[in-house]
């Protein structure tokens, strides 16, 4: 049993602890219940974003961003009020360094697990695009949000998928044909099942090279998709590595949440 010793709490330590590990500052200040509330809220908020699906819209992304900022402000204001009002208090059983360490390790472990499994746990992902094979729809430097719950590809959808050889690199391309379809390229136009597909039409300047203007007809295997880049002359896609298994698709691109070109921020990818 601990002796009830009045101990002054440092405002600086409380604030820094709150910024680094939300809830830890309140625990340090003897407000464990408040600490638990502030530590659990981010996890519940992630579940809310996934369950409602609002994160798949740029307005939902802005809502999430504003909510996070407000959450941090409220947490900091609250811990500041607590420290001012109760600068001295009787130390609790949990006011020991090993309890603080346990708290940090617990929060760190949960955060790491959610980060490593965010695709399956949250249903959405964010990627930084480096290549230019999907220009102008997606440009190098764009940051995109992807719907990881997406499972039924449709011709024209822009998807993220695993590269076939290493299965570690992720590519972003447009679905051009589904399992059982035939696809060919004539005079730069893409024909699916013998019909010219307007969804896959690109500007002439993007398809000047021979392999962008012509391709013999191919039959796509069941449970596979044929993908192609919008910048045909600068895209490594199914024309070269073949169709990809549907199980390798990691999601559908929804919008650009950040770009070096600020005019592109918030654009829906179609």
ZAGU-264006 format. One line per field, with one value per atom (N, C-alpha, C): z negated, y, x negated; residue number from 1; residue in three letters; atom name. Coordinates in pm, whole numbers. Atoms other than C-alpha are relative to their C-alpha. Layout:
residues N
pz <- [Z_...]
py <- [Y_...]
px <- [X_...]
nr <- [NUM_...]
rest <- [ALA_...]
atom <- [CA_...]
//
This chain:
residues 270
pz <- [0_0_0_-13_99_-107_90_-140_81_-70_-45_-8_-5_56_103_-94_211_91_-97_526_108_-105_774_137_-135_1138_93_-95_1416_119_-113_1673_132_-122_1938_29_-17_1882_38_-28_1883_144_-136_2211_104_-93_2388_4_7_2269_75_-70_2405_151_-143_2744_56_-48_2776_-17_30_2614_-68_56_2569_-114_118_2223_-105_94_2067_-92_82_1947_-110_101_1767_-107_95_1609_-94_78_1494_-100_86_1348_-95_95_1152_48_-56_1388_96_-81_1510_90_-79_1626_122_-112_1838_101_-86_1974_88_-77_2080_110_-99_2258_118_-106_2452_79_-71_2541_87_-74_2660_116_-104_2867_140_-136_3164_64_-54_3203_41_-31_3190_123_-113_3441_131_-118_3687_40_-26_3653_62_-51_3714_146_-138_4032_95_-82_4163_13_1_4065_84_-74_4215_146_-136_4524_41_-38_4510_41_-35_4545_150_-144_4909_81_-65_4986_-55_44_4971_-113_110_4752_-130_117_4515_-52_39_4518_-76_67_4426_-140_128_4149_-99_85_4013_-45_32_4029_-105_95_3849_-136_125_3589_-80_68_3511_-63_53_3469_-123_114_3241_-120_107_3042_-76_63_2978_-79_69_2886_-131_121_2641_-104_93_2488_-68_56_2442_-94_85_2303_-131_120_2063_-96_89_1929_-63_55_1887_-117_108_1679_-122_110_1472_-79_68_1396_-81_73_1298_-124_111_1075_-106_95_920_16_-15_932_-107_105_603_-28_36_530_-56_57_349_111_-105_574_-7_-9_695_18_-15_718_137_-136_1092_34_-24_1057_-26_7_1100_143_-133_1393_76_-68_1466_52_-53_1504_126_-117_1743_118_-104_1937_58_-46_1953_90_-79_2084_139_-128_2356_87_-75_2460_53_-41_2470_116_-107_2681_127_-113_2903_73_-60_2958_80_-69_3049_127_-115_3281_111_-98_3452_68_-56_3498_99_-88_3646_127_-116_3876_96_-83_4001_66_-53_4057_37_-24_4148_121_-120_4486_-33_34_4336_-116_118_4010_29_-22_4140_133_-129_4500_94_-89_4644_-15_-1_4736_68_-67_4847_65_-71_5107_63_-68_5249_137_-137_5628_48_-46_5775_152_-146_6139_73_-79_6423_100_-97_6605_3_4_6502_26_-29_6607_117_96_6626_-121_112_6389_-133_120_6133_41_-34_6137_-106_99_5970_-111_114_5621_-64_57_5568_-116_110_5242_18_-31_5296_-115_95_5075_77_-68_5167_-86_66_5079_1_9_4956_-11_5_4929_140_-141_5308_43_-39_5444_138_-129_5770_105_-99_6045_115_-114_6321_99_-103_6651_-16_18_6615_-139_136_6242_-7_26_6127_-130_114_5891_-41_51_5677_-14_6_5702_-25_28_5612_130_-113_5864_-2_-9_5988_-48_32_5931_-150_142_5583_-93_80_5462_-119_104_5251_52_-61_5491_40_-39_5552_120_-121_5893_-1_-18_5987_151_-142_6325_12_-28_6492_53_-46_6540_143_-141_6914_47_-38_6928_-120_109_6696_49_-35_6684_100_-105_6995_114_-106_7197_98_-95_7510_8_-11_7553_107_-102_7838_17_-28_7944_150_-142_8296_21_-28_8414_-129_127_8049_-83_73_7951_-65_72_7695_25_-31_7793_-97_92_7533_58_-62_7670_136_-134_8014_9_1_7907_-51_45_7882_-135_135_7516_-26_23_7457_-134_133_7090_4_-8_7205_106_-101_7460_-63_48_7414_115_-103_7599_88_-97_7908_-47_45_7748_-106_102_7480_60_-62_7735_139_-128_8008_38_-28_7976_54_-63_8169_-97_96_7858_-65_52_7761_108_-110_8103_48_-50_8164_-98_81_7967_48_-45_8083_-106_92_7930_-102_107_7597_-74_81_7391_-146_141_7019_-79_81_6780_-106_104_6527_-129_127_6199_17_-28_6364_62_-69_6494_80_-84_6767_-36_41_6654_96_-93_6854_-57_46_6783_97_-87_6918_88_-79_7032_65_-61_7268_32_-41_7390_-119_117_7034_-112_100_6860_13_8_6752_-53_39_6748_60_-44_6859_143_-135_7216_-6_14_7083_-104_103_6765_-11_-1_6842_-97_88_6657_-145_142_6275_-69_75_6030_-79_75_5869_-147_140_5529_-29_19_5586_-1_4_5608_-145_135_5301_-22_18_5366_120_-104_5582_-45_31_5593_-2_16_5468_32_-23_5462_-38_33_5428_-123_123_5072_-15_0_5131_129_-121_5431_-2_-13_5512_75_-69_5743_-83_93_5491_68_-73_5761_14_-15_5771_-132_130_5399_-6_11_5345_126_-125_5705_-11_-7_5748_120_-109_5959_75_-85_6247_120]
py <- [-120_0_125_-121_342_102_-112_630_115_-112_926_122_-110_1173_102_-104_1505_31_-17_1542_96_-94_1826_-63_51_1734_109_-94_1900_21_-32_2079_-41_32_2029_-150_146_1652_-47_39_1622_31_-41_1812_-85_80_1629_-144_138_1293_-13_1_1381_5_-11_1475_-132_123_1160_-123_115_911_49_-50_1046_-87_73_951_-16_18_914_120_-121_1275_1_6_1222_-105_103_905_58_-66_1101_98_-101_1366_-61_66_1106_-12_9_1100_-119_121_739_-18_19_730_92_-93_1040_-49_52_885_-113_113_570_47_-55_773_59_-63_975_-100_99_663_-92_90_456_72_-75_733_-18_14_711_-135_132_337_-6_-2_388_87_-91_672_-70_76_446_-99_93_187_73_-81_460_38_-37_577_-118_120_221_-44_48_130_87_-93_441_16_-15_451_145_-141_831_34_-27_808_-16_21_706_122_-127_1062_107_-101_1363_85_-75_1550_-79_86_1252_5_-13_1277_130_-130_1646_-5_16_1559_-75_78_1299_85_-85_1547_105_-102_1821_-63_69_1569_-34_34_1457_124_-125_1817_46_-39_1897_-91_97_1580_35_-35_1681_131_-127_2036_-21_27_1910_-73_76_1663_90_-91_1934_103_-97_2189_-66_69_1933_-32_34_1818_127_-127_2182_46_-37_2252_-89_96_1938_34_-31_2030_129_-127_2385_-17_17_2271_-95_100_1973_-16_6_2062_-89_90_1877_-102_100_1548_-123_123_1219_-100_95_976_-126_123_681_-120_122_323_-6_8_361_111_-106_670_-48_57_467_-20_4_453_-128_125_86_-7_-7_156_88_-85_438_-77_80_204_-103_99_-63_66_-73_196_31_-35_313_-124_124_-46_-52_47_-134_82_-88_169_-20_20_114_-130_131_-253_3_-9_-181_84_-89_104_-71_73_-114_-107_106_-398_58_-63_-166_51_-52_-5_-112_112_-340_-72_72_-478_95_-102_-156_-31_32_-292_-85_90_-570_54_-49_-392_122_-127_-51_4_1_-126_111_-103_167_13_-15_242_132_-118_533_-38_31_510_126_-108_744_-50_43_714_60_-44_730_-2_16_619_83_-85_808_-73_79_524_24_-24_644_146_-140_1008_14_-111_1233_-24_25_1070_1_4_1001_35_-49_1180_-43_29_1099_105_-92_1249_6_1_1201_-99_91_1046_-36_45_835_-81_84_676_-113_120_320_-75_81_123_-146_136_-208_-105_95_-366_-41_22_-361_-141_139_-715_-35_33_-697_103_-95_-529_26_-43_-338_69_-63_-230_153_-145_129_40_-31_109_12_-13_227_-75_88_-34_-2_28_-109_-151_145_-462_-35_47_-669_-33_34_-694_-151_145_-1055_-72_72_-1145_1_-9_-1019_1_-13_-962_95_-101_-676_140_-131_-382_10_-21_-233_92_-78_-106_61_-59_123_10_3_65_0_1_66_-138_129_-249_16_-9_-312_-119_118_-663_-94_93_-929_-144_141_-1308_-43_43_-1461_98_-102_-1137_-20_-13_-1089_147_-139_-776_11_-27_-629_151_-142_-295_16_-29_-161_151_-144_181_83_-71_280_-12_17_193_-138_126_-77_-59_70_-332_-116_108_-554_-78_87_-849_54_-48_-693_140_-133_-357_105_-109_-30_50_-39_76_146_-143_451_28_-20_411_-7_23_315_88_-91_592_100_-98_810_88_-93_1105_-66_56_1027_13_-23_1173_-100_100_900_-140_134_612_6_-15_687_-122_112_380_-121_116_58_-88_89_-148_66_-71_121_11_-14_120_-134_129_-252_-114_121_-577_-107_109_-913_-36_34_-1037_-107_94_-1216_-38_47_-1423_2_-14_-1339_-120_118_-1634_32_-14_-1689_50_-57_-1494_83_-89_-1266_129_-125_-909_47_-61_-734_148_-140_-396_75_-82_-109_141_-136_235_102_-104_556_62_-50_676_-124_129_377_-14_7_464_-12_-5_487_-92_85_205_-147_143_-143_-67_55_-336_-139_137_-655_-29_24_-607_-71_56_-713_-113_105_-919_-87_84_-1068_44_-34_-1061_-35_20_-1056_-70_66_-1275_102_-91_-1101_6_4_-1211_91_-91_-984_147_-138_-672_47_-55_-454_111_-99_-203_91_-97_66_140_-137_416_91_-87_673_147_-141_1015_32_-49_1214_89_-81_1343_101_-101_1523_-13_-1_1624_120_-115_1846_113_-98_2020_17_-19_2163_1_-1_2196_-141_139_1815_-58_51_1773_-8_19_1629_-55_50_1509_-146_138_1192_-66_72_933_-83_72_808_-63]
px <- [-84_0_-88_83_-134_34_-23_-179_59_-62_37_-90_94_-229_48_-37_-132_-118_108_-336_44_-33_-347_-25_13_-292_-51_57_-491_94_-87_-279_-65_71_-548_4_-2_-568_139_-139_-189_39_-34_-153_-74_78_-436_48_-50_-303_131_-129_41_-19_26_-102_-54_64_-315_87_-85_-78_128_-126_277_51_-47_403_-108_110_59_-14_10_55_104_-106_386_-31_43_253_-106_106_-53_59_-64_181_103_-90_380_143_-135_681_6_8_674_122_-121_1037_-1_11_985_-104_106_666_49_-53_845_95_-93_1113_-77_78_856_-84_79_655_86_-89_954_68_-71_1115_-59_54_868_36_-34_936_147_-143_1312_27_-18_1281_-39_41_1092_109_-110_1370_119_-111_1629_-23_31_1454_18_-12_1441_146_-138_1798_92_-86_1958_-43_50_1736_-23_15_1710_-143_139_1332_-23_16_1386_41_-33_1496_-93_95_1267_57_-62_1518_-11_17_1500_-142_141_1121_-23_13_1144_63_-66_1390_-90_90_1144_-118_115_856_35_-45_1050_30_-33_1173_-125_126_817_-62_56_701_78_-84_997_-23_26_932_-129_127_570_11_-18_672_76_-80_937_-83_84_691_-102_102_426_63_-68_672_43_-47_815_-114_112_476_-58_50_372_88_-94_685_-21_20_627_-126_127_265_10_-16_360_86_-93_643_-53_51_469_-151_145_101_-63_46_57_111_-99_231_-71_56_181_-25_37_-3_86_-78_201_-94_80_85_-66_54_33_-97_97_-188_-142_134_-505_-51_60_-746_34_-26_-677_144_-137_-304_4_8_-386_-61_65_-617_97_-98_-346_104_-100_-99_-56_63_-341_-16_18_-419_134_-133_-48_53_-46_44_-84_89_-261_29_-30_-176_129_-130_186_-13_18_83_-77_80_-178_85_-85_72_102_-100_336_-68_73_75_-38_44_-57_117_-117_294_113_-102_473_87_-76_580_123_-111_794_83_-72_886_85_-71_989_75_-69_1088_-44_51_894_-151_145_534_-37_53_321_-133_123_46_-59_71_-216_-41_27_-236_-132_132_-587_-12_11_-542_105_-89_-374_86_-74_-199_150_-145_149_37_-30_118_97_-6_306_90_-93_560_-74_84_286_-141_133_-48_-103_104_-384_4_-7_-379_136_-135_-5_9_-34_119_147_-135_428_61_-74_695_64_-47_792_102_-103_1106_-47_54_957_109_-111_1304_46_-36_1334_-35_23_1373_54_-61_1574_-44_52_1369_97_-82_1548_-93_82_1396_6_10_1275_-44_43_1201_-152_143_857_-30_25_714_-147_136_409_-11_18_268_-146_136_-37_-73_84_-318_-24_-5_-329_-125_123_-696_-32_40_-788_120_-123_-430_-18_24_-565_29_-25_-546_147_-139_-201_7_-19_-98_140_-132_189_27_-37_362_152_-143_703_43_-52_912_51_-38_950_83_-78_1099_10_-24_1242_-18_13_1214_106_-93_1370_13_-5_1340_-114_111_1133_-37_45_924_-107_101_722_-13_22_576_-19_10_628_-4_14_507_8_4_460_126_-125_817_7_-13_895_138_-125_1161_19_-35_1327_116_-101_1524_45_-26_1497_57_-61_1644_-100_86_1453_50_-38_1449_-37_20_1493_-70_60_1388_-152_145_1038_-66_54_992_-96_98_683_-44_46_532_-107_94_327_-145_138_12_-44_32_31_-19_4_29_-65_69_-225_-85_90_-451_77_-66_-379_77_-68_-293_121_-118_-38_109_-94_126_57_-46_158_-34_21_199_95_-84_327_104_-109_649_-44_31_615_128_-112_857_-44_37_852_50_-32_844_105_-101_1121_-65_47_1080_-127_112_823_54_-34_829_-120_103_634_-3_11_500_-91_76_357_-13_21_213_56_-54_366_-109_113_22_-64_35_-15_-149_141_-366_-95_87_-499_50_-62_-313_-42_28_-425_126_-130_-98_23_-33_82_-43_52_-41_-135_135_-382_-9_11_-328_125_-119_13_108_-112_344_-36_30_349_117_-107_545_81_-86_842_-43_41_707_-119_113_405_41_-49_621_9_1_575_101_-105_848_19_-33_1005_-38_40_861_123_-117_1112_-31_31_946_-145_134_624_12_-13_586_-113_107_256_-80_80_48_-94_90_-248_69_-84_-2_127_-111_245_137_-128_513_56_-45_531_54_-44_603_152_-144_949_66_-57_996_39_-43_1198_-67_66_1014_103_-96_1229_-72]
nr <- [1_1_1_2_2_2_3_3_3_4_4_4_5_5_5_6_6_6_7_7_7_8_8_8_9_9_9_10_10_10_11_11_11_12_12_12_13_13_13_14_14_14_15_15_15_16_16_16_17_17_17_18_18_18_19_19_19_20_20_20_21_21_21_22_22_22_23_23_23_24_24_24_25_25_25_26_26_26_27_27_27_28_28_28_29_29_29_30_30_30_31_31_31_32_32_32_33_33_33_34_34_34_35_35_35_36_36_36_37_37_37_38_38_38_39_39_39_40_40_40_41_41_41_42_42_42_43_43_43_44_44_44_45_45_45_46_46_46_47_47_47_48_48_48_49_49_49_50_50_50_51_51_51_52_52_52_53_53_53_54_54_54_55_55_55_56_56_56_57_57_57_58_58_58_59_59_59_60_60_60_61_61_61_62_62_62_63_63_63_64_64_64_65_65_65_66_66_66_67_67_67_68_68_68_69_69_69_70_70_70_71_71_71_72_72_72_73_73_73_74_74_74_75_75_75_76_76_76_77_77_77_78_78_78_79_79_79_80_80_80_81_81_81_82_82_82_83_83_83_84_84_84_85_85_85_86_86_86_87_87_87_88_88_88_89_89_89_90_90_90_91_91_91_92_92_92_93_93_93_94_94_94_95_95_95_96_96_96_97_97_97_98_98_98_99_99_99_100_100_100_101_101_101_102_102_102_103_103_103_104_104_104_105_105_105_106_106_106_107_107_107_108_108_108_109_109_109_110_110_110_111_111_111_112_112_112_113_113_113_114_114_114_115_115_115_116_116_116_117_117_117_118_118_118_119_119_119_120_120_120_121_121_121_122_122_122_123_123_123_124_124_124_125_125_125_126_126_126_127_127_127_128_128_128_129_129_129_130_130_130_131_131_131_132_132_132_133_133_133_134_134_134_135_135_135_136_136_136_137_137_137_138_138_138_139_139_139_140_140_140_141_141_141_142_142_142_143_143_143_144_144_144_145_145_145_146_146_146_147_147_147_148_148_148_149_149_149_150_150_150_151_151_151_152_152_152_153_153_153_154_154_154_155_155_155_156_156_156_157_157_157_158_158_158_159_159_159_160_160_160_161_161_161_162_162_162_163_163_163_164_164_164_165_165_165_166_166_166_167_167_167_168_168_168_169_169_169_170_170_170_171_171_171_172_172_172_173_173_173_174_174_174_175_175_175_176_176_176_177_177_177_178_178_178_179_179_179_180_180_180_181_181_181_182_182_182_183_183_183_184_184_184_185_185_185_186_186_186_187_187_187_188_188_188_189_189_189_190_190_190_191_191_191_192_192_192_193_193_193_194_194_194_195_195_195_196_196_196_197_197_197_198_198_198_199_199_199_200_200_200_201_201_201_202_202_202_203_203_203_204_204_204_205_205_205_206_206_206_207_207_207_208_208_208_209_209_209_210_210_210_211_211_211_212_212_212_213_213_213_214_214_214_215_215_215_216_216_216_217_217_217_218_218_218_219_219_219_220_220_220_221_221_221_222_222_222_223_223_223_224_224_224_225_225_225_226_226_226_227_227_227_228_228_228_229_229_229_230_230_230_231_231_231_232_232_232_233_233_233_234_234_234_235_235_235_236_236_236_237_237_237_238_238_238_239_239_239_240_240_240_241_241_241_242_242_242_243_243_243_244_244_244_245_245_245_246_246_246_247_247_247_248_248_248_249_249_249_250_250_250_251_251_251_252_252_252_253_253_253_254_254_254_255_255_255_256_256_256_257_257_257_258_258_258_259_259_259_260_260_260_261_261_261_262_262_262_263_263_263_264_264_264_265_265_265_266_266_266_267_267_267_268_268_268_269_269_269_270_270_270]
rest <- [UNK_UNK_UNK_UNK_UNK_UNK_UNK_UNK_UNK_UNK_UNK_UNK_UNK_UNK_UNK_UNK_UNK_UNK_UNK_UNK_UNK_UNK_UNK_UNK_UNK_UNK_UNK_UNK_UNK_UNK_UNK_UNK_UNK_UNK_UNK_UNK_UNK_UNK_UNK_UNK_UNK_UNK_UNK_UNK_UNK_UNK_UNK_UNK_UNK_UNK_UNK_UNK_UNK_UNK_UNK_UNK_UNK_UNK_UNK_UNK_UNK_UNK_UNK_UNK_UNK_UNK_UNK_UNK_UNK_UNK_UNK_UNK_UNK_UNK_UNK_UNK_UNK_UNK_UNK_UNK_UNK_UNK_UNK_UNK_UNK_UNK_UNK_UNK_UNK_UNK_UNK_UNK_UNK_UNK_UNK_UNK_UNK_UNK_UNK_UNK_UNK_UNK_UNK_UNK_UNK_UNK_UNK_UNK_UNK_UNK_UNK_UNK_UNK_UNK_UNK_UNK_UNK_UNK_UNK_UNK_UNK_UNK_UNK_UNK_UNK_UNK_UNK_UNK_UNK_UNK_UNK_UNK_UNK_UNK_UNK_UNK_UNK_UNK_UNK_UNK_UNK_UNK_UNK_UNK_UNK_UNK_UNK_UNK_UNK_UNK_UNK_UNK_UNK_UNK_UNK_UNK_UNK_UNK_UNK_UNK_UNK_UNK_UNK_UNK_UNK_UNK_UNK_UNK_UNK_UNK_UNK_UNK_UNK_UNK_UNK_UNK_UNK_UNK_UNK_UNK_UNK_UNK_UNK_UNK_UNK_UNK_UNK_UNK_UNK_UNK_UNK_UNK_UNK_UNK_UNK_UNK_UNK_UNK_UNK_UNK_UNK_UNK_UNK_UNK_UNK_UNK_UNK_UNK_UNK_UNK_UNK_UNK_UNK_UNK_UNK_UNK_UNK_UNK_UNK_UNK_UNK_UNK_UNK_UNK_UNK_UNK_UNK_UNK_UNK_UNK_UNK_UNK_UNK_UNK_UNK_UNK_UNK_UNK_UNK_UNK_UNK_UNK_UNK_UNK_UNK_UNK_UNK_UNK_UNK_UNK_UNK_UNK_UNK_UNK_UNK_UNK_UNK_UNK_UNK_UNK_UNK_UNK_UNK_UNK_UNK_UNK_UNK_UNK_UNK_UNK_UNK_UNK_UNK_UNK_UNK_UNK_UNK_UNK_UNK_UNK_UNK_UNK_UNK_UNK_UNK_UNK_UNK_UNK_UNK_UNK_UNK_UNK_UNK_UNK_UNK_UNK_UNK_UNK_UNK_UNK_UNK_UNK_UNK_UNK_UNK_UNK_UNK_UNK_UNK_UNK_UNK_UNK_UNK_UNK_UNK_UNK_UNK_UNK_UNK_UNK_UNK_UNK_UNK_UNK_UNK_UNK_UNK_UNK_UNK_UNK_UNK_UNK_UNK_UNK_UNK_UNK_UNK_UNK_UNK_UNK_UNK_UNK_UNK_UNK_UNK_UNK_UNK_UNK_UNK_UNK_UNK_UNK_UNK_UNK_UNK_UNK_UNK_UNK_UNK_UNK_UNK_UNK_UNK_UNK_UNK_UNK_UNK_UNK_UNK_UNK_UNK_UNK_UNK_UNK_UNK_UNK_UNK_UNK_UNK_UNK_UNK_UNK_UNK_UNK_UNK_UNK_UNK_UNK_UNK_UNK_UNK_UNK_UNK_UNK_UNK_UNK_UNK_UNK_UNK_UNK_UNK_UNK_UNK_UNK_UNK_UNK_UNK_UNK_UNK_UNK_UNK_UNK_UNK_UNK_UNK_UNK_UNK_UNK_UNK_UNK_UNK_UNK_UNK_UNK_UNK_UNK_UNK_UNK_UNK_UNK_UNK_UNK_UNK_UNK_UNK_UNK_UNK_UNK_UNK_UNK_UNK_UNK_UNK_UNK_UNK_UNK_UNK_UNK_UNK_UNK_UNK_UNK_UNK_UNK_UNK_UNK_UNK_UNK_UNK_UNK_UNK_UNK_UNK_UNK_UNK_UNK_UNK_UNK_UNK_UNK_UNK_UNK_UNK_UNK_UNK_UNK_UNK_UNK_UNK_UNK_UNK_UNK_UNK_UNK_UNK_UNK_UNK_UNK_UNK_UNK_UNK_UNK_UNK_UNK_UNK_UNK_UNK_UNK_UNK_UNK_UNK_UNK_UNK_UNK_UNK_UNK_UNK_UNK_UNK_UNK_UNK_UNK_UNK_UNK_UNK_UNK_UNK_UNK_UNK_UNK_UNK_UNK_UNK_UNK_UNK_UNK_UNK_UNK_UNK_UNK_UNK_UNK_UNK_UNK_UNK_UNK_UNK_UNK_UNK_UNK_UNK_UNK_UNK_UNK_UNK_UNK_UNK_UNK_UNK_UNK_UNK_UNK_UNK_UNK_UNK_UNK_UNK_UNK_UNK_UNK_UNK_UNK_UNK_UNK_UNK_UNK_UNK_UNK_UNK_UNK_UNK_UNK_UNK_UNK_UNK_UNK_UNK_UNK_UNK_UNK_UNK_UNK_UNK_UNK_UNK_UNK_UNK_UNK_UNK_UNK_UNK_UNK_UNK_UNK_UNK_UNK_UNK_UNK_UNK_UNK_UNK_UNK_UNK_UNK_UNK_UNK_UNK_UNK_UNK_UNK_UNK_UNK_UNK_UNK_UNK_UNK_UNK_UNK_UNK_UNK_UNK_UNK_UNK_UNK_UNK_UNK_UNK_UNK_UNK_UNK_UNK_UNK_UNK_UNK_UNK_UNK_UNK_UNK_UNK_UNK_UNK_UNK_UNK_UNK_UNK_UNK_UNK_UNK_UNK_UNK_UNK_UNK_UNK_UNK_UNK_UNK_UNK_UNK_UNK_UNK_UNK_UNK_UNK_UNK_UNK_UNK_UNK_UNK_UNK_UNK_UNK_UNK_UNK_UNK_UNK_UNK_UNK_UNK_UNK_UNK_UNK_UNK_UNK_UNK_UNK_UNK_UNK_UNK_UNK_UNK_UNK_UNK_UNK_UNK_UNK_UNK_UNK_UNK_UNK_UNK_UNK_UNK_UNK_UNK_UNK_UNK_UNK_UNK_UNK_UNK_UNK_UNK_UNK_UNK_UNK_UNK_UNK_UNK_UNK_UNK_UNK_UNK_UNK_UNK_UNK_UNK_UNK_UNK_UNK_UNK_UNK_UNK_UNK_UNK_UNK_UNK_UNK_UNK_UNK_UNK_UNK_UNK_UNK_UNK_UNK_UNK_UNK_UNK_UNK_UNK_UNK_UNK_UNK_UNK_UNK_UNK_UNK_UNK_UNK_UNK_UNK_UNK_UNK_UNK_UNK_UNK_UNK_UNK_UNK_UNK_UNK_UNK_UNK_UNK_UNK_UNK_UNK_UNK_UNK_UNK_UNK_UNK_UNK_UNK_UNK_UNK_UNK_UNK_UNK_UNK_UNK_UNK_UNK_UNK_UNK_UNK_UNK_UNK_UNK_UNK_UNK_UNK_UNK_UNK_UNK_UNK_UNK_UNK_UNK_UNK]
atom <- [N_CA_C_N_CA_C_N_CA_C_N_CA_C_N_CA_C_N_CA_C_N_CA_C_N_CA_C_N_CA_C_N_CA_C_N_CA_C_N_CA_C_N_CA_C_N_CA_C_N_CA_C_N_CA_C_N_CA_C_N_CA_C_N_CA_C_N_CA_C_N_CA_C_N_CA_C_N_CA_C_N_CA_C_N_CA_C_N_CA_C_N_CA_C_N_CA_C_N_CA_C_N_CA_C_N_CA_C_N_CA_C_N_CA_C_N_CA_C_N_CA_C_N_CA_C_N_CA_C_N_CA_C_N_CA_C_N_CA_C_N_CA_C_N_CA_C_N_CA_C_N_CA_C_N_CA_C_N_CA_C_N_CA_C_N_CA_C_N_CA_C_N_CA_C_N_CA_C_N_CA_C_N_CA_C_N_CA_C_N_CA_C_N_CA_C_N_CA_C_N_CA_C_N_CA_C_N_CA_C_N_CA_C_N_CA_C_N_CA_C_N_CA_C_N_CA_C_N_CA_C_N_CA_C_N_CA_C_N_CA_C_N_CA_C_N_CA_C_N_CA_C_N_CA_C_N_CA_C_N_CA_C_N_CA_C_N_CA_C_N_CA_C_N_CA_C_N_CA_C_N_CA_C_N_CA_C_N_CA_C_N_CA_C_N_CA_C_N_CA_C_N_CA_C_N_CA_C_N_CA_C_N_CA_C_N_CA_C_N_CA_C_N_CA_C_N_CA_C_N_CA_C_N_CA_C_N_CA_C_N_CA_C_N_CA_C_N_CA_C_N_CA_C_N_CA_C_N_CA_C_N_CA_C_N_CA_C_N_CA_C_N_CA_C_N_CA_C_N_CA_C_N_CA_C_N_CA_C_N_CA_C_N_CA_C_N_CA_C_N_CA_C_N_CA_C_N_CA_C_N_CA_C_N_CA_C_N_CA_C_N_CA_C_N_CA_C_N_CA_C_N_CA_C_N_CA_C_N_CA_C_N_CA_C_N_CA_C_N_CA_C_N_CA_C_N_CA_C_N_CA_C_N_CA_C_N_CA_C_N_CA_C_N_CA_C_N_CA_C_N_CA_C_N_CA_C_N_CA_C_N_CA_C_N_CA_C_N_CA_C_N_CA_C_N_CA_C_N_CA_C_N_CA_C_N_CA_C_N_CA_C_N_CA_C_N_CA_C_N_CA_C_N_CA_C_N_CA_C_N_CA_C_N_CA_C_N_CA_C_N_CA_C_N_CA_C_N_CA_C_N_CA_C_N_CA_C_N_CA_C_N_CA_C_N_CA_C_N_CA_C_N_CA_C_N_CA_C_N_CA_C_N_CA_C_N_CA_C_N_CA_C_N_CA_C_N_CA_C_N_CA_C_N_CA_C_N_CA_C_N_CA_C_N_CA_C_N_CA_C_N_CA_C_N_CA_C_N_CA_C_N_CA_C_N_CA_C_N_CA_C_N_CA_C_N_CA_C_N_CA_C_N_CA_C_N_CA_C_N_CA_C_N_CA_C_N_CA_C_N_CA_C_N_CA_C_N_CA_C_N_CA_C_N_CA_C_N_CA_C_N_CA_C_N_CA_C_N_CA_C_N_CA_C_N_CA_C_N_CA_C_N_CA_C_N_CA_C_N_CA_C_N_CA_C_N_CA_C_N_CA_C_N_CA_C_N_CA_C_N_CA_C_N_CA_C_N_CA_C_N_CA_C_N_CA_C_N_CA_C_N_CA_C_N_CA_C_N_CA_C_N_CA_C_N_CA_C_N_CA_C_N_CA_C_N_CA_C_N_CA_C_N_CA_C_N_CA_C_N_CA_C_N_CA_C_N_CA_C_N_CA_C_N_CA_C_N_CA_C_N_CA_C_N_CA_C_N_CA_C_N_CA_C_N_CA_C_N_CA_C_N_CA_C_N_CA_C_N_CA_C_N_CA_C_N_CA_C_N_CA_C_N_CA_C_N_CA_C_N_CA_C_N_CA_C_N_CA_C_N_CA_C_N_CA_C_N_CA_C_N_CA_C_N_CA_C_N_CA_C_N_CA_C_N_CA_C_N_CA_C_N_CA_C_N_CA_C_N_CA_C_N_CA_C_N_CA_C_N_CA_C_N_CA_C]
//
